[in-house]
Amino acid sequence: MDNSDGRRLSVSLVDVADGHDAELEAVAISFEALFIRKEYGRAEMIRDEAHPRRFYAVRHWIDATAAERCHRDPEVQALTARLYLIARVTQVVNGVRPIEPARLLAADRREQVEPDRRTGFDRRVSNAAAPEGSLI
């Protein structure tokens, strides 16, 4: 993929707390307006159709410099703080941060060592069934 024009993309997974949909919508609209007004790029909040409480915060940066200015902006930091009060935010794609080779190696190792989610289910000594004649 050719990134010669300098544009970048960042995506965060946003799991909103129950009862905070209206506030999330207000924060999303504020982010969209701020991105346009300060010429950082474009911001949008997209609902996950499979999970009603999950959204994707997509940031289309004009370039890496615009993203850096945005992250230092006190107005953006205040909106981000509001978002963190009503939702769990997980960064999925960071198209702004420079790639650090040592970090990639560490991430690769973690992925290889990650335990299987089923670990521990085979620790039963015997398969104990309900006693005969029991209604359970």
C-alpha positions as a Python dict, from the first residue, in 0.01 Angstrom:
ca = {
    (1, 'M'): (0, 0, 0),
    (2, 'D'): (137, 336, -101),
    (3, 'N'): (134, 596, 179),
    (4, 'S'): (319, 862, -16),
    (5, 'D'): (39, 1118, 33),
    (6, 'G'): (95, 1111, 412),
    (7, 'R'): (-260, 1026, 519),
    (8, 'R'): (-301, 799, 822),
    (9, 'L'): (-581, 597, 982),
    (10, 'S'): (-644, 515, 1348),
    (11, 'V'): (-923, 292, 1479),
    (12, 'S'): (-1036, 240, 1838),
    (13, 'L'): (-1289, -6, 1972),
    (14, 'V'): (-1538, 176, 2198),
    (15, 'D'): (-1761, -29, 2432),
    (16, 'V'): (-2011, 216, 2579),
    (17, 'A'): (-2151, 162, 2927),
    (18, 'D'): (-2522, 89, 2956),
    (19, 'G'): (-2733, 404, 2956),
    (20, 'H'): (-2468, 634, 2804),
    (21, 'D'): (-2564, 618, 2437),
    (22, 'A'): (-2681, 980, 2421),
    (23, 'E'): (-2362, 1105, 2584),
    (24, 'L'): (-2151, 897, 2345),
    (25, 'E'): (-2338, 1049, 2051),
    (26, 'A'): (-2268, 1400, 2186),
    (27, 'V'): (-1897, 1324, 2229),
    (28, 'A'): (-1879, 1173, 1878),
    (29, 'I'): (-2042, 1483, 1723),
    (30, 'S'): (-1802, 1708, 1915),
    (31, 'F'): (-1504, 1506, 1789),
    (32, 'E'): (-1630, 1527, 1430),
    (33, 'A'): (-1677, 1905, 1449),
    (34, 'L'): (-1343, 1962, 1619),
    (35, 'F'): (-1152, 1755, 1360),
    (36, 'I'): (-1303, 1960, 1078),
    (37, 'R'): (-1260, 2297, 1252),
    (38, 'K'): (-895, 2239, 1341),
    (39, 'E'): (-815, 2057, 1016),
    (40, 'Y'): (-687, 1737, 1177),
    (41, 'G'): (-875, 1518, 933),
    (42, 'R'): (-1205, 1337, 971),
    (43, 'A'): (-1352, 1155, 1272),
    (44, 'E'): (-1647, 918, 1271),
    (45, 'M'): (-1813, 679, 1514),
    (46, 'I'): (-1949, 361, 1356),
    (47, 'R'): (-2181, 121, 1540),
    (48, 'D'): (-2096, -251, 1527),
    (49, 'E'): (-2410, -419, 1392),
    (50, 'A'): (-2338, -743, 1581),
    (51, 'H'): (-2283, -575, 1922),
    (52, 'P'): (-2521, -286, 2002),
    (53, 'R'): (-2294, -138, 2270),
    (54, 'R'): (-1980, -147, 2052),
    (55, 'F'): (-1861, 128, 1823),
    (56, 'Y'): (-1552, 193, 1615),
    (57, 'A'): (-1396, 537, 1645),
    (58, 'V'): (-1229, 592, 1309),
    (59, 'R'): (-984, 879, 1263),
    (60, 'H'): (-870, 971, 912),
    (61, 'W'): (-569, 1196, 975),
    (62, 'I'): (-454, 1446, 713),
    (63, 'D'): (-98, 1347, 803),
    (64, 'A'): (111, 1239, 1102),
    (65, 'T'): (177, 1600, 1203),
    (66, 'A'): (-196, 1673, 1225),
    (67, 'A'): (-239, 1367, 1447),
    (68, 'E'): (43, 1481, 1676),
    (69, 'R'): (-112, 1830, 1704),
    (70, 'C'): (-448, 1670, 1780),
    (71, 'H'): (-310, 1453, 2060),
    (72, 'R'): (-153, 1760, 2225),
    (73, 'D'): (-472, 1968, 2193),
    (74, 'P'): (-635, 2039, 2536),
    (75, 'E'): (-982, 2043, 2377),
    (76, 'V'): (-927, 1693, 2237),
    (77, 'Q'): (-788, 1574, 2569),
    (78, 'A'): (-1102, 1699, 2747),
    (79, 'L'): (-1329, 1515, 2500),
    (80, 'T'): (-1117, 1202, 2536),
    (81, 'A'): (-1149, 1220, 2915),
    (82, 'R'): (-1531, 1243, 2879),
    (83, 'L'): (-1524, 939, 2651),
    (84, 'Y'): (-1319, 737, 2900),
    (85, 'L'): (-1580, 806, 3171),
    (86, 'I'): (-1859, 642, 2970),
    (87, 'A'): (-1681, 373, 2769),
    (88, 'R'): (-1393, 129, 2756),
    (89, 'V'): (-1165, 230, 2468),
    (90, 'T'): (-921, -12, 2306),
    (91, 'Q'): (-688, 104, 2034),
    (92, 'V'): (-699, -134, 1737),
    (93, 'V'): (-504, 48, 1465),
    (94, 'N'): (-255, 325, 1533),
    (95, 'G'): (-156, 472, 1201),
    (96, 'V'): (37, 756, 1360),
    (97, 'R'): (292, 612, 1599),
    (98, 'P'): (623, 519, 1434),
    (99, 'I'): (695, 148, 1423),
    (100, 'E'): (957, 36, 1677),
    (101, 'P'): (1132, -289, 1572),
    (102, 'A'): (1194, -399, 1934),
    (103, 'R'): (825, -353, 2013),
    (104, 'L'): (724, -569, 1716),
    (105, 'L'): (952, -849, 1833),
    (106, 'A'): (804, -837, 2184),
    (107, 'A'): (451, -840, 2042),
    (108, 'D'): (535, -1143, 1826),
    (109, 'R'): (666, -1330, 2130),
    (110, 'R'): (353, -1251, 2333),
    (111, 'E'): (132, -1384, 2057),
    (112, 'Q'): (324, -1711, 2046),
    (113, 'V'): (317, -1760, 2424),
    (114, 'E'): (-48, -1660, 2472),
    (115, 'P'): (-222, -1944, 2656),
    (116, 'D'): (-512, -2121, 2496),
    (117, 'R'): (-842, -1991, 2639),
    (118, 'R'): (-942, -2351, 2715),
    (119, 'T'): (-639, -2412, 2935),
    (120, 'G'): (-740, -2567, 3265),
    (121, 'F'): (-1051, -2749, 3150),
    (122, 'D'): (-861, -3078, 3125),
    (123, 'R'): (-748, -3072, 3490),
    (124, 'R'): (-1035, -3283, 3620),
    (125, 'V'): (-914, -3601, 3784),
    (126, 'S'): (-1229, -3794, 3708),
    (127, 'N'): (-1556, -3732, 3536),
    (128, 'A'): (-1785, -3744, 3840),
    (129, 'A'): (-2148, -3796, 3744),
    (130, 'A'): (-2453, -3750, 3963),
    (131, 'P'): (-2523, -4050, 4188),
    (132, 'E'): (-2754, -4313, 4042),
    (133, 'G'): (-3117, -4247, 4118),
    (134, 'S'): (-3053, -3874, 4162),
    (135, 'L'): (-3289, -3627, 3992),
    (136, 'I'): (-3006, -3395, 3898),
}
